[in-house]
């Protein structure tokens, strides 16, 4: 079982702002990274570290962290943002990698 | 542009060995980064399987450690996964990816994934 906890499902109205969270003790030591996965496709990195967007990722995606919780915020959600979102981090030992269980985002 | 492509059998019999290869193009695996296998059972979440550095140093998911081996062939710019004694629980889409070497673990890009079904 994952040591990073995510809400299984979150919804947001089109154009509004949504925050997806990831909680775990390891996040007190390590930053999280975030991935977007659409049906039938491989995950895509959207945020890594404190708040770093890879090339090609829209500015509406941002990341933040506080104590044991990392957050992915989508400001002005679009229909195309409907997807599963996963966080990951090193575990507390630093030697293993763990993923959150994923959050299914629905854009209404 | 870095690209990764998984290849290998789509069906493996129970108790046998799952073997997959990831071919990397657009970047030499000898130049750095970690190289990673991640899997996703149908309808479920992502699970890190293990990581290898071009030097050959490898790190495995503790839950799979006794059954998994990851190796690299720098001459072919490939790295591979072997998982022994498979069961139905190993049925998953297997992804290879490039990973960071820093304290923040991130993976980018990913291969398209290959579905491996364990079935007799």
Backbone of each chain as ProteinMPNN parsed JSONL, in Angstrom:
{"seq_chain_A": "XXXXXXXXXXXXXXXXXXXXXXXXXXXXXXXXXXXXXXXXXXXXXXXXXXXXXXXXXXXXXXXXXXXXXXXXXXXXXXXXXXXXXXXXXXXXXXXXXXXXXXXXXXXX", "coords_chain_A": {"N_chain_A": [[0.839, -1.193, 0.0], [0.355, 2.323, -0.639], [2.323, 4.96, 0.797], [1.841, 7.506, 0.372], [-0.84, 9.63, 0.349], [-3.685, 10.308, -1.522], [-6.689, 12.042, -2.444], [-9.257, 10.09, -3.833], [-10.955, 11.095, -5.858], [-11.714, 14.181, -7.433], [-13.51, 17.119, -8.293], [-14.026, 19.88, -10.54], [-15.315, 22.994, -11.618], [-15.517, 24.136, -14.944], [-12.997, 26.377, -15.838], [-12.517, 27.176, -13.269], [-10.525, 27.056, -10.202], [-8.571, 24.392, -8.952], [-7.313, 22.301, -6.35], [-5.182, 19.647, -5.836], [-4.223, 17.258, -3.548], [-1.496, 15.662, -1.754], [-0.431, 13.567, 0.672], [1.98, 12.714, 3.126], [4.514, 11.315, 5.287], [7.1, 11.358, 4.246], [7.171, 13.618, 2.744], [7.909, 15.64, 4.349], [10.565, 15.727, 4.137], [11.323, 15.334, 1.47], [10.668, 16.79, -1.747], [7.669, 16.534, -3.719], [6.713, 15.136, -6.907], [4.62, 15.551, -9.781], [2.24, 13.946, -11.932], [0.346, 13.739, -14.915], [-2.135, 11.671, -16.212], [-3.818, 10.525, -18.932], [-6.573, 8.562, -20.231], [-5.453, 5.481, -21.499], [-2.948, 6.411, -22.079], [0.559, 7.138, -21.457], [1.865, 8.342, -18.336], [2.513, 11.854, -17.812], [4.951, 14.123, -16.849], [4.188, 16.91, -14.881], [4.785, 18.687, -12.851], [7.752, 19.143, -11.04], [9.641, 18.829, -8.08], [10.038, 21.758, -6.032], [8.453, 23.728, -7.408], [8.517, 23.339, -10.282], [8.022, 23.496, -13.675], [8.094, 21.332, -16.398], [9.301, 21.854, -19.766], [6.798, 22.93, -22.002], [4.612, 22.436, -20.426], [1.639, 23.902, -19.367], [1.26, 27.188, -17.832], [-0.796, 27.262, -16.014], [-0.603, 25.135, -14.338], [0.678, 24.482, -11.155], [2.847, 23.964, -8.316], [3.075, 23.277, -4.784], [4.138, 23.122, -1.349], [3.762, 22.094, 2.024], [4.771, 21.29, 5.148], [3.781, 18.076, 5.679], [2.403, 17.799, 3.343], [1.902, 17.943, -0.109], [0.88, 19.904, -2.885], [-0.911, 20.151, -5.937], [-1.903, 22.615, -8.062], [-4.357, 23.707, -10.279], [-5.008, 26.385, -12.141], [-7.736, 27.883, -13.412], [-9.129, 25.691, -14.797], [-9.239, 23.555, -17.634], [-11.213, 21.702, -20.019], [-9.585, 19.776, -21.115], [-7.918, 19.12, -19.064], [-8.978, 17.121, -17.609], [-8.301, 14.158, -16.104], [-6.261, 11.515, -14.649], [-4.293, 12.122, -11.787], [-1.13, 11.783, -10.386], [1.004, 11.744, -7.557], [4.468, 11.594, -6.579], [7.293, 10.597, -4.621], [10.467, 10.291, -2.947], [10.814, 7.733, -0.468], [10.828, 7.873, 3.149], [13.314, 6.865, 3.837], [14.834, 7.476, 1.7], [15.755, 5.727, -0.186], [13.908, 4.355, -1.626], [11.189, 4.662, -3.957], [8.026, 6.106, -3.996], [4.584, 6.169, -4.983], [1.596, 8.122, -4.938], [-1.86, 7.09, -4.58], [-3.337, 8.152, -6.622], [-5.474, 10.626, -8.146], [-8.571, 11.152, -9.517], [-9.493, 13.562, -11.693], [-12.293, 15.429, -12.466], [-13.668, 17.584, -14.8], [-16.193, 19.79, -14.737]], "CA_chain_A": [[0.0, 0.0, 0.0], [1.102, 3.563, -0.786], [2.462, 5.791, 1.964], [1.417, 8.838, -0.041], [-2.292, 9.566, 0.288], [-4.391, 11.257, -2.368], [-8.128, 11.863, -2.568], [-9.504, 9.31, -5.046], [-11.639, 11.843, -6.906], [-11.942, 15.605, -7.218], [-14.139, 17.749, -9.449], [-13.869, 21.332, -10.643], [-16.082, 23.603, -12.697], [-14.707, 24.663, -16.04], [-12.481, 27.718, -15.617], [-12.23, 27.422, -11.856], [-9.245, 26.589, -9.672], [-8.653, 23.16, -8.159], [-6.089, 21.86, -5.691], [-5.085, 18.211, -5.604], [-3.23, 17.123, -2.492], [-0.746, 14.426, -1.564], [0.03, 13.65, 2.058], [2.831, 11.617, 3.59], [5.618, 11.739, 6.143], [8.311, 11.587, 3.447], [7.112, 14.956, 2.149], [8.567, 16.573, 5.264], [11.977, 15.699, 3.77], [11.506, 15.369, 0.013], [9.613, 17.362, -2.571], [6.911, 15.637, -4.579], [6.536, 15.427, -8.327], [3.233, 15.287, -10.18], [2.059, 13.41, -13.279], [-0.997, 13.681, -15.481], [-2.321, 10.5, -17.063], [-5.104, 10.425, -19.617], [-6.875, 7.15, -20.534], [-4.71, 4.823, -22.558], [-1.679, 7.086, -22.345], [1.563, 7.122, -20.413], [1.897, 9.551, -17.508], [3.333, 12.982, -18.241], [5.392, 14.952, -15.726], [3.691, 18.284, -14.982], [5.484, 19.491, -11.85], [8.756, 18.414, -10.272], [10.293, 19.616, -7.048], [9.307, 22.817, -5.324], [7.415, 24.218, -8.321], [9.203, 23.405, -11.575], [7.257, 22.954, -14.788], [8.881, 20.973, -17.588], [8.976, 22.572, -20.984], [5.562, 22.532, -22.651], [3.503, 22.343, -19.463], [1.031, 25.243, -19.234], [1.479, 27.922, -16.591], [-1.91, 27.07, -15.082], [-0.202, 24.087, -13.392], [1.695, 24.915, -10.2], [2.998, 23.081, -7.177], [3.46, 23.873, -3.514], [4.344, 22.123, -0.312], [3.749, 22.563, 3.404], [4.925, 20.2, 6.101], [3.691, 16.729, 5.108], [1.442, 17.805, 2.253], [2.219, 18.596, -1.372], [-0.338, 20.255, -3.621], [-0.892, 20.537, -7.341], [-3.002, 23.544, -8.308], [-4.662, 24.053, -11.664], [-5.718, 27.666, -12.096], [-8.484, 28.013, -14.656], [-9.118, 24.338, -15.367], [-9.821, 23.344, -18.953], [-11.762, 20.351, -20.213], [-8.474, 18.875, -21.43], [-7.204, 18.768, -17.837], [-9.624, 15.964, -17.003], [-7.306, 13.083, -16.146], [-5.771, 11.038, -13.355], [-3.077, 12.808, -11.363], [-0.363, 11.023, -9.401], [2.193, 12.337, -6.962], [5.478, 10.632, -6.153], [8.396, 11.125, -3.845], [11.262, 9.254, -2.3], [10.269, 7.43, 0.845], [11.574, 8.528, 4.221], [14.696, 6.377, 3.853], [15.514, 8.031, 0.535], [16.218, 4.681, -1.1], [12.783, 3.827, -2.372], [10.309, 5.653, -4.566], [6.626, 5.755, -3.802], [3.562, 6.936, -5.671], [0.278, 8.195, -4.349], [-2.832, 6.233, -5.222], [-3.92, 8.829, -7.768], [-6.711, 11.396, -8.021], [-9.286, 11.323, -10.786], [-10.04, 14.908, -11.787], [-13.39, 15.633, -13.408], [-13.94, 18.986, -15.09], [-17.639, 19.867, -14.978]], "C_chain_A": [[0.879, 1.249, 0.0], [1.157, 4.307, 0.531], [2.161, 7.241, 1.633], [-0.088, 8.761, -0.308], [-2.861, 10.682, -0.574], [-5.883, 10.994, -2.285], [-8.4, 11.101, -3.863], [-10.112, 10.121, -6.187], [-11.866, 13.285, -6.47], [-12.628, 16.157, -8.469], [-13.97, 19.259, -9.375], [-14.732, 21.849, -11.785], [-15.122, 24.197, -13.726], [-14.287, 26.108, -15.741], [-12.135, 28.052, -14.178], [-10.886, 26.82, -11.457], [-9.449, 25.361, -8.794], [-7.285, 22.835, -7.572], [-6.19, 20.372, -5.427], [-3.95, 17.995, -4.611], [-2.663, 15.715, -2.386], [-0.101, 14.514, -0.19], [0.884, 12.446, 2.422], [4.012, 12.142, 4.374], [6.871, 12.07, 5.338], [8.346, 12.993, 2.864], [7.635, 16.026, 3.102], [10.05, 16.702, 4.886], [12.193, 15.921, 2.282], [10.339, 16.076, -0.671], [8.92, 16.26, -3.366], [7.049, 16.053, -6.035], [5.136, 14.974, -8.701], [3.162, 14.874, -11.651], [0.588, 13.461, -13.644], [-1.08, 12.451, -16.369], [-3.73, 10.49, -17.622], [-5.322, 8.974, -20.032], [-6.065, 6.617, -21.711], [-3.36, 5.438, -22.878], [-0.72, 6.925, -21.176], [1.463, 8.406, -19.579], [2.84, 10.594, -18.093], [3.675, 13.81, -17.006], [4.867, 16.375, -15.919], [4.367, 19.231, -13.994], [6.54, 18.606, -11.196], [9.395, 19.369, -9.259], [9.397, 20.686, -6.467], [8.164, 23.364, -6.187], [8.03, 24.413, -9.702], [8.372, 22.717, -12.651], [8.174, 22.586, -15.944], [8.429, 21.795, -18.789], [7.684, 22.029, -21.592], [4.371, 22.39, -21.726], [2.94, 23.742, -19.231], [1.241, 25.863, -17.863], [0.354, 27.737, -15.588], [-1.638, 25.95, -14.079], [0.884, 24.647, -12.466], [1.724, 23.958, -9.018], [3.386, 23.853, -5.935], [3.57, 22.763, -2.489], [4.329, 22.774, 1.059], [3.747, 21.364, 4.334], [4.824, 18.849, 5.405], [2.744, 16.648, 3.922], [1.96, 18.585, 1.048], [0.913, 18.833, -2.123], [-0.021, 20.58, -5.072], [-2.119, 21.415, -7.56], [-3.136, 23.785, -9.804], [-5.535, 25.299, -11.618], [-6.407, 27.906, -13.438], [-8.519, 26.691, -15.407], [-9.831, 24.293, -16.716], [-10.352, 21.925, -19.053], [-10.642, 19.34, -20.455], [-7.668, 18.481, -20.195], [-7.839, 17.583, -17.121], [-8.72, 14.747, -17.21], [-7.084, 12.544, -14.746], [-4.463, 11.758, -13.052], [-2.423, 12.012, -10.235], [0.78, 11.88, -8.853], [3.207, 11.227, -6.705], [6.579, 11.354, -5.391], [9.303, 9.966, -3.454], [10.579, 8.936, -0.973], [11.2, 8.038, 1.902], [13.023, 8.079, 4.293], [15.52, 6.982, 2.726], [15.897, 7.014, -0.511], [15.119, 4.084, -1.973], [11.976, 4.981, -2.955], [8.876, 5.201, -4.371], [5.727, 6.701, -4.591], [2.323, 7.027, -4.795], [-0.687, 7.334, -5.143], [-3.524, 6.859, -6.425], [-5.226, 9.534, -7.442], [-7.325, 11.561, -9.396], [-9.934, 12.7, -10.777], [-11.114, 14.968, -12.86], [-13.616, 17.128, -13.566], [-15.393, 19.095, -15.53], [-17.995, 21.006, -15.936]], "O_chain_A": [[1.981, 1.255, 0.548], [0.194, 4.308, 1.298], [2.218, 8.107, 2.505], [-0.547, 7.931, -1.093], [-2.551, 11.857, -0.374], [-6.304, 9.856, -2.081], [-7.823, 11.437, -4.898], [-9.819, 9.864, -7.355], [-12.165, 13.569, -5.31], [-12.351, 15.705, -9.58], [-13.795, 19.834, -8.3], [-14.855, 21.187, -12.816], [-14.049, 24.694, -13.384], [-15.126, 26.953, -15.429], [-11.531, 29.089, -13.9], [-10.208, 26.171, -12.254], [-10.384, 25.302, -7.995], [-6.249, 23.059, -8.196], [-7.173, 19.897, -4.859], [-2.842, 18.494, -4.81], [-3.248, 14.736, -2.849], [0.681, 15.426, 0.081], [0.562, 11.31, 2.077], [4.463, 13.268, 4.162], [7.624, 12.97, 5.71], [9.414, 13.505, 2.529], [7.787, 17.184, 2.714], [10.709, 17.669, 5.268], [13.129, 16.612, 1.878], [9.189, 15.977, -0.242], [9.496, 15.209, -3.646], [7.449, 17.175, -6.345], [4.54, 14.127, -8.034], [3.909, 15.372, -12.494], [-0.292, 13.256, -12.807], [-0.193, 12.215, -17.189], [-4.71, 10.452, -16.878], [-4.354, 8.226, -20.172], [-6.007, 7.232, -22.776], [-2.7, 5.036, -23.836], [-1.126, 6.617, -20.055], [1.02, 9.439, -20.081], [3.819, 10.273, -18.767], [2.797, 14.155, -16.215], [5.065, 16.98, -16.973], [4.506, 20.425, -14.261], [6.264, 17.461, -10.839], [9.648, 20.539, -9.544], [8.175, 20.548, -6.413], [7.027, 23.448, -5.724], [8.057, 25.527, -10.225], [8.06, 21.529, -12.559], [8.944, 23.42, -16.42], [7.329, 22.348, -18.815], [7.498, 20.816, -21.687], [3.24, 22.24, -22.187], [3.692, 24.668, -18.929], [1.383, 25.16, -16.862], [0.539, 28.033, -14.407], [-2.352, 25.821, -13.084], [1.878, 25.209, -12.926], [0.76, 23.239, -8.754], [3.952, 24.943, -6.016], [3.157, 21.627, -2.722], [4.83, 23.885, 1.23], [2.838, 20.535, 4.305], [5.701, 18.505, 4.613], [2.325, 15.558, 3.533], [2.397, 19.73, 1.168], [-0.036, 18.057, -2.006], [0.996, 21.198, -5.386], [-3.243, 21.002, -7.274], [-2.151, 24.034, -10.499], [-6.66, 25.267, -11.117], [-5.753, 28.105, -14.462], [-8.001, 26.585, -16.519], [-10.88, 24.909, -16.907], [-9.983, 21.055, -18.265], [-10.744, 18.183, -20.047], [-6.819, 17.593, -20.275], [-7.295, 17.093, -16.131], [-8.418, 14.363, -18.339], [-7.649, 13.051, -13.777], [-3.636, 11.976, -13.937], [-3.075, 11.622, -9.267], [1.427, 12.631, -9.583], [2.842, 10.054, -6.623], [6.757, 12.566, -5.514], [8.94, 8.8, -3.614], [9.857, 9.766, -0.422], [12.225, 8.638, 1.575], [13.878, 8.831, 4.761], [16.749, 7.002, 2.785], [16.319, 7.38, -1.608], [15.399, 3.386, -2.948], [12.073, 6.122, -2.501], [8.559, 4.027, -4.565], [6.062, 7.861, -4.83], [2.036, 6.123, -4.01], [-0.373, 6.897, -6.25], [-4.222, 6.169, -7.168], [-5.986, 9.098, -6.577], [-6.681, 12.049, -10.324], [-10.812, 12.977, -9.96], [-10.879, 14.606, -14.013], [-13.74, 17.852, -12.578], [-15.778, 18.558, -16.569], [-19.169, 21.21, -16.245]]}, "seq_chain_B": "XXXXXXXXXXXXXXXXXXXXXXXXXXXXXXXXXXXXXXXXXXXXXXXXXXXXXXXXXXXXXXXXXXXXXXXXXXXXXXXXXXXXXXXXXXXXXXXXXXXXXXXXXXXXXXXXXXXXXXXX", "coords_chain_B": {"N_chain_B": [[15.477, 15.041, -28.955], [14.445, 13.07, -26.355], [13.515, 9.715, -26.4], [11.775, 6.793, -25.374], [11.277, 3.298, -25.648], [9.469, 0.467, -24.964], [9.856, -3.089, -25.162], [8.966, -6.525, -25.682], [7.646, -9.782, -24.679], [4.076, -10.143, -24.735], [2.611, -11.862, -23.249], [3.103, -13.944, -20.473], [3.803, -16.98, -18.885], [2.528, -18.225, -15.744], [4.809, -18.494, -13.016], [7.019, -18.291, -14.621], [9.607, -16.232, -16.214], [9.476, -12.781, -16.613], [10.548, -10.672, -19.138], [11.751, -7.652, -20.271], [12.743, -5.035, -22.518], [14.049, -1.779, -22.724], [14.494, 0.601, -25.086], [16.447, 3.364, -25.709], [16.416, 6.463, -27.325], [17.927, 9.403, -28.714], [19.363, 10.238, -26.553], [22.225, 9.389, -24.694], [22.466, 6.716, -22.502], [24.676, 6.467, -21.026], [25.441, 8.967, -20.358], [24.312, 9.979, -18.114], [21.705, 10.525, -15.613], [19.109, 8.528, -14.073], [17.632, 5.374, -14.906], [14.579, 3.877, -15.332], [12.058, 1.522, -14.271], [8.582, 1.278, -14.158], [5.378, 0.187, -13.14], [1.902, -0.533, -13.879], [-0.9, -1.979, -12.84], [-3.889, -3.147, -14.462], [-6.394, -0.699, -14.38], [-5.48, 0.312, -11.991], [-3.15, 2.035, -9.745], [0.149, 3.598, -10.071], [3.287, 1.924, -9.751], [6.514, 1.942, -8.605], [9.155, 0.033, -9.854], [11.942, -0.341, -10.109], [15.306, 1.014, -10.384], [18.098, 1.974, -12.389], [21.471, 3.019, -12.705], [23.804, 4.164, -15.169], [26.227, 3.129, -14.529], [25.715, 0.741, -13.504], [24.789, 0.415, -10.966], [22.009, -0.492, -9.061], [18.642, -0.131, -7.833], [15.941, -1.426, -6.075], [12.387, -1.924, -5.723], [11.403, -2.731, -2.544], [9.427, -4.614, -2.113], [9.566, -6.247, -4.289], [12.114, -7.042, -4.508], [13.426, -9.55, -4.266], [12.859, -10.818, -6.59], [13.45, -9.325, -8.837], [15.505, -7.973, -11.437], [17.423, -5.445, -12.815], [19.193, -4.329, -15.578], [21.785, -2.77, -17.592], [22.69, -2.049, -20.947], [25.001, -0.389, -22.325], [26.172, -0.252, -24.813], [24.2, -0.8, -26.611], [22.458, 1.11, -25.936], [20.359, 0.54, -24.178], [18.204, -0.611, -21.541], [17.175, -3.184, -19.276], [14.574, -5.288, -17.889], [14.041, -7.914, -15.671], [11.826, -10.137, -14.231], [11.249, -12.544, -11.974], [9.482, -15.667, -11.407], [6.699, -15.098, -11.888], [3.307, -14.088, -11.166], [-0.293, -13.826, -11.451], [-0.682, -11.379, -10.303], [1.322, -9.82, -11.245], [0.562, -8.92, -13.665], [0.368, -6.191, -15.745], [0.695, -2.864, -17.148], [3.825, -2.071, -18.238], [6.136, 0.443, -17.836], [8.957, 2.21, -19.067], [11.261, 4.754, -18.097], [13.037, 7.892, -17.907], [14.915, 9.006, -15.151], [15.408, 11.346, -12.456], [18.481, 12.222, -10.807], [18.73, 13.605, -8.531], [17.681, 14.761, -5.22], [14.965, 15.071, -5.419], [12.632, 12.955, -6.703], [11.851, 12.415, -9.944], [10.279, 11.565, -13.086], [10.825, 11.536, -16.472], [11.26, 11.656, -19.926], [8.521, 9.269, -20.423], [8.181, 5.92, -21.688], [5.815, 4.526, -24.035], [4.623, 2.396, -22.856], [4.012, -1.087, -22.189], [1.804, -3.765, -22.251], [1.824, -6.491, -20.153], [0.67, -9.65, -19.706], [0.055, -12.098, -17.35], [-0.529, -15.322, -17.77], [-1.705, -18.654, -18.241]], "CA_chain_B": [[14.322, 14.66, -28.131], [14.631, 11.746, -25.771], [12.378, 8.807, -26.533], [11.965, 5.455, -24.818], [10.352, 2.321, -26.226], [9.514, -0.849, -24.334], [9.584, -4.23, -26.036], [9.013, -7.816, -25.008], [6.44, -10.604, -24.829], [2.861, -9.624, -24.141], [2.047, -12.882, -22.37], [4.087, -14.762, -19.771], [3.131, -18.018, -18.088], [2.815, -18.187, -14.304], [6.061, -19.062, -12.502], [8.128, -18.032, -15.528], [10.3, -14.951, -16.057], [9.093, -11.657, -17.461], [11.735, -9.957, -19.608], [11.445, -6.498, -21.105], [13.852, -4.168, -22.886], [13.732, -0.385, -23.027], [15.461, 1.191, -25.999], [16.47, 4.817, -25.565], [16.957, 7.21, -28.461], [18.035, 10.832, -28.479], [20.186, 10.493, -25.367], [23.026, 8.236, -24.311], [22.242, 6.388, -21.089], [25.979, 6.602, -20.356], [25.688, 10.373, -20.061], [23.78, 10.36, -16.806], [20.331, 10.222, -15.224], [18.719, 7.175, -13.733], [16.761, 4.736, -15.88], [13.603, 3.384, -14.357], [10.87, 0.749, -14.644], [7.382, 1.543, -13.374], [4.288, -0.612, -13.683], [0.544, -0.116, -13.534], [-1.911, -3.015, -13.069], [-5.088, -2.606, -15.12], [-7.342, 0.001, -13.535], [-4.908, 0.67, -10.695], [-2.16, 3.108, -9.729], [1.52, 3.381, -10.493], [4.192, 1.297, -8.782], [7.921, 1.934, -8.972], [9.733, -1.311, -9.821], [13.356, -0.232, -9.802], [16.092, 2.068, -11.029], [19.5, 1.656, -12.633], [22.361, 4.045, -13.213], [24.578, 3.575, -16.257], [27.368, 2.42, -13.948], [25.259, -0.592, -13.122], [24.155, 0.448, -9.646], [20.562, -0.653, -9.199], [17.832, -0.035, -6.628], [14.69, -2.122, -6.358], [11.272, -1.879, -4.793], [11.621, -3.779, -1.532], [8.402, -5.659, -2.223], [9.883, -7.074, -5.452], [13.56, -7.141, -4.578], [13.928, -10.915, -4.401], [12.492, -11.363, -7.91], [13.679, -8.392, -9.949], [16.853, -7.568, -11.83], [17.49, -4.443, -13.876], [20.553, -4.209, -16.086], [21.939, -1.804, -18.678], [23.624, -2.348, -22.035], [25.293, 0.944, -22.862], [26.54, -0.352, -26.228], [22.941, -0.797, -27.359], [21.651, 2.192, -25.357], [19.162, -0.115, -23.684], [18.228, -1.227, -20.216], [16.219, -4.274, -19.29], [13.917, -5.723, -16.662], [13.703, -9.315, -15.508], [11.031, -10.395, -13.035], [11.119, -13.996, -11.884], [8.377, -16.325, -10.688], [5.556, -14.188, -11.989], [1.936, -14.537, -10.902], [-1.294, -12.94, -12.05], [-0.532, -10.049, -9.696], [2.336, -9.073, -12.01], [-0.063, -8.405, -14.882], [0.406, -4.731, -15.671], [1.417, -2.114, -18.164], [5.162, -1.753, -17.76], [6.695, 1.639, -18.449], [10.317, 2.631, -18.748], [11.337, 6.21, -18.033], [14.283, 8.508, -17.444], [14.693, 9.532, -13.82], [16.355, 12.317, -11.906], [19.469, 11.705, -9.854], [18.739, 14.47, -7.353], [16.861, 14.334, -4.083], [13.575, 15.012, -5.875], [12.46, 11.875, -7.67], [10.894, 12.665, -11.025], [10.47, 10.697, -14.227], [10.449, 12.225, -17.695], [9.947, 11.197, -20.388], [8.126, 7.872, -20.261], [7.809, 5.187, -22.874], [4.367, 4.4, -24.22], [4.153, 1.292, -22.018], [3.674, -2.352, -22.819], [0.986, -4.603, -21.386], [2.259, -7.86, -19.959], [-0.356, -10.445, -19.054], [0.517, -13.39, -16.842], [-1.626, -16.262, -17.989], [-1.298, -19.931, -18.82]], "C_chain_B": [[14.498, 13.228, -27.654], [13.363, 10.933, -25.953], [12.751, 7.444, -25.984], [10.892, 4.539, -25.385], [10.55, 0.977, -25.557], [9.254, -1.939, -25.368], [9.723, -5.511, -25.233], [7.705, -8.564, -25.179], [5.236, -9.994, -24.131], [2.204, -10.601, -23.179], [3.182, -13.715, -21.775], [3.321, -15.771, -18.919], [3.47, -17.858, -16.606], [4.053, -18.995, -13.958], [7.25, -18.819, -13.424], [8.687, -16.613, -15.313], [9.826, -13.936, -17.084], [10.366, -10.915, -17.844], [11.328, -8.847, -20.567], [12.721, -5.693, -21.366], [13.314, -2.771, -23.146], [14.851, 0.177, -23.899], [15.328, 2.705, -25.947], [17.06, 5.441, -26.821], [16.995, 8.691, -28.108], [18.859, 11.216, -27.264], [20.955, 9.231, -25.047], [22.845, 7.943, -22.835], [23.554, 6.456, -20.308], [26.233, 8.026, -19.87], [25.135, 10.818, -18.711], [22.318, 9.983, -16.655], [20.219, 8.782, -14.734], [17.778, 6.678, -14.816], [15.88, 3.771, -15.107], [12.542, 2.494, -15.025], [9.764, 1.039, -13.642], [6.259, 0.719, -13.975], [2.944, -0.13, -13.167], [-0.421, -1.259, -13.849], [-3.156, -2.39, -13.684], [-6.039, -1.955, -14.122], [-6.797, 0.463, -12.197], [-3.822, 1.745, -10.853], [-0.779, 2.659, -10.152], [2.355, 2.785, -9.375], [5.613, 1.335, -9.332], [8.483, 0.518, -8.81], [11.214, -1.238, -9.448], [14.052, 0.751, -10.717], [17.509, 1.57, -11.257], [20.231, 2.893, -13.126], [23.261, 3.388, -14.252], [25.782, 2.796, -15.736], [27.016, 0.998, -13.551], [24.649, -0.649, -11.744], [22.647, 0.399, -9.804], [19.881, -0.613, -7.833], [16.461, -0.599, -6.955], [13.641, -1.847, -5.295], [11.421, -3.059, -3.825], [10.633, -4.923, -1.667], [8.678, -6.616, -3.374], [11.339, -7.515, -5.477], [14.08, -8.553, -4.83], [13.697, -11.489, -5.798], [12.947, -10.519, -9.084], [15.161, -8.127, -10.173], [16.736, -6.556, -12.968], [18.951, -4.307, -14.289], [20.584, -3.237, -17.26], [22.961, -2.301, -19.684], [23.914, -1.029, -22.735], [25.652, 0.879, -24.344], [25.309, -0.314, -27.129], [22.033, 0.353, -26.934], [20.287, 1.659, -24.894], [19.33, -0.466, -22.213], [17.059, -2.202, -20.15], [15.707, -4.6, -17.889], [13.698, -7.223, -16.724], [12.985, -9.485, -14.183], [10.728, -11.88, -12.992], [9.821, -14.425, -11.211], [7.11, -15.485, -10.705], [4.243, -14.89, -11.645], [0.982, -13.55, -11.567], [-1.173, -11.519, -11.51], [0.514, -9.193, -10.411], [1.805, -8.585, -13.351], [-0.192, -6.888, -14.778], [0.907, -4.15, -16.985], [2.752, -1.718, -17.545], [5.709, -0.578, -18.568], [8.181, 1.732, -18.12], [10.349, 4.167, -18.839], [12.741, 6.64, -17.647], [13.998, 9.162, -16.1], [15.771, 10.49, -13.368], [17.313, 11.635, -10.944], [19.52, 12.533, -8.579], [17.844, 13.945, -6.247], [15.381, 14.28, -4.437], [13.469, 13.944, -6.961], [11.418, 12.273, -8.697], [11.266, 11.838, -12.234], [9.936, 11.367, -15.487], [11.567, 12.11, -18.72], [9.705, 9.725, -20.062], [7.984, 7.23, -21.635], [6.295, 5.053, -22.941], [3.772, 3.287, -23.357], [3.845, 0.056, -22.824], [2.922, -3.211, -21.823], [1.556, -6.011, -21.343], [1.188, -8.579, -19.151], [0.249, -11.763, -18.607], [-0.654, -14.353, -16.905], [-1.088, -17.545, -18.618], [-2.041, -20.184, -20.134]], "O_chain_B": [[14.675, 12.304, -28.448], [12.263, 11.418, -25.689], [13.891, 6.997, -26.11], [9.747, 4.947, -25.579], [11.645, 0.413, -25.574], [8.517, -1.73, -26.332], [10.472, -5.589, -24.259], [6.757, -8.036, -25.761], [5.364, -9.398, -23.062], [1.343, -10.218, -22.388], [4.099, -14.134, -22.481], [2.306, -15.435, -18.307], [4.562, -17.412, -16.256], [4.308, -20.048, -14.542], [8.384, -19.114, -13.046], [8.305, -15.904, -14.382], [9.785, -14.217, -18.282], [11.172, -10.568, -16.98], [10.639, -9.091, -21.557], [13.644, -5.672, -20.551], [12.24, -2.61, -23.726], [16.011, 0.218, -23.489], [14.241, 3.255, -26.119], [18.091, 4.989, -27.319], [16.196, 9.17, -27.304], [19.032, 12.401, -26.981], [20.41, 8.13, -25.116], [23.049, 8.823, -21.999], [23.548, 6.497, -19.077], [27.135, 8.262, -19.066], [25.455, 11.904, -18.227], [21.765, 9.228, -17.455], [21.1, 7.95, -14.951], [17.196, 7.471, -15.556], [16.367, 2.953, -14.328], [12.184, 2.693, -16.186], [9.989, 1.045, -12.431], [6.19, 0.565, -15.194], [2.856, 0.579, -12.164], [-0.732, -1.488, -15.018], [-3.441, -1.217, -13.443], [-6.442, -2.577, -13.139], [-7.55, 0.952, -11.354], [-3.609, 2.285, -11.939], [-0.562, 1.51, -10.536], [2.159, 3.098, -8.2], [5.876, 0.811, -10.414], [8.31, -0.115, -7.768], [11.682, -1.976, -8.582], [13.478, 1.252, -11.684], [18.061, 0.838, -10.435], [19.679, 3.707, -13.866], [23.458, 2.174, -14.216], [26.297, 1.91, -16.418], [27.887, 0.167, -13.297], [24.047, -1.659, -11.378], [22.071, 1.156, -10.587], [20.459, -1.004, -6.819], [15.887, -0.283, -7.996], [13.954, -1.576, -4.136], [11.546, -4.214, -4.233], [10.963, -6.071, -1.371], [8.083, -7.693, -3.431], [11.752, -8.269, -6.358], [15.073, -8.728, -5.537], [14.268, -12.521, -6.151], [12.838, -10.958, -10.229], [15.954, -8.066, -9.234], [16.037, -6.788, -13.954], [19.835, -4.183, -13.441], [19.55, -2.921, -17.848], [23.972, -2.9, -19.317], [23.173, -0.605, -23.621], [25.457, 1.859, -25.064], [25.375, 0.149, -28.268], [20.961, 0.545, -27.508], [19.235, 2.233, -25.174], [20.446, -0.599, -21.71], [16.077, -2.061, -20.879], [16.306, -4.247, -16.874], [13.218, -7.741, -17.733], [13.466, -9.038, -13.142], [10.038, -12.411, -13.862], [9.159, -13.636, -10.536], [6.525, -15.199, -9.66], [4.093, -16.101, -11.809], [1.408, -12.564, -12.168], [-1.527, -10.562, -12.198], [0.578, -7.982, -10.203], [2.518, -7.91, -14.093], [-0.789, -6.37, -13.835], [1.468, -4.857, -17.822], [2.804, -1.113, -16.474], [5.74, -0.6, -19.798], [8.606, 1.372, -17.022], [9.565, 4.78, -19.563], [13.53, 5.851, -17.127], [12.959, 9.799, -15.925], [16.905, 10.443, -13.843], [16.996, 10.606, -10.348], [20.262, 12.208, -7.653], [17.319, 12.834, -6.324], [14.624, 13.527, -3.825], [14.128, 14.021, -7.998], [10.244, 12.447, -8.369], [12.423, 11.449, -12.399], [8.76, 11.722, -15.568], [12.714, 12.436, -18.414], [10.563, 9.039, -19.507], [7.702, 7.909, -22.622], [5.586, 5.427, -22.006], [2.56, 3.24, -23.151], [3.465, 0.135, -23.993], [3.352, -3.368, -20.68], [1.745, -6.645, -22.381], [0.846, -8.162, -18.045], [0.881, -12.464, -19.397], [-1.64, -14.209, -16.182], [-0.149, -17.524, -19.414], [-1.831, -21.215, -20.773]]}, "name": "protein", "num_of_chains": 2, "seq": "XXXXXXXXXXXXXXXXXXXXXXXXXXXXXXXXXXXXXXXXXXXXXXXXXXXXXXXXXXXXXXXXXXXXXXXXXXXXXXXXXXXXXXXXXXXXXXXXXXXXXXXXXXXXXXXXXXXXXXXXXXXXXXXXXXXXXXXXXXXXXXXXXXXXXXXXXXXXXXXXXXXXXXXXXXXXXXXXXXXXXXXXXXXXXXXXXXXXXXXXXXXXXXXXXXXXXXXXXXXXXXXXXXXX"}
